Amino acid sequence: MVVRQPRYSKEEFARGGDEIYESQVRSRVEEGYYDKIVAIDFETGSFKFDASEILACDRLEAHHPDAEIWIVRIGSGYVRRFGGRTKIFL
């Protein structure tokens, strides 16, 4: 198995991934695909989406095997949530 090394700093990757999502992808996927995962190739802007991170990444890598992948949950500010939720009692 080949271990790929990151080609970008974490900061550059996060900033650039969010910029690509906002400028090129969001308007094309927000309607009708809420809560799906979109995997974006950082270098080409190509993207694929699916119900899970693994499926979306596999679909993207089938077309771009060397992709630097940024993932976003459509309609959300996070991909996964860690920790408990606060219960609201009425």
ABEGO torsion letter per residue (X at the ends): XBBBBBABBAAAAAAAAAAAAAAAAAAAAABGABGBBBBBBAAAGBBBBBABAAAAAAAAAAABAABBBBBBBBGBABABBBEBBBBBBX
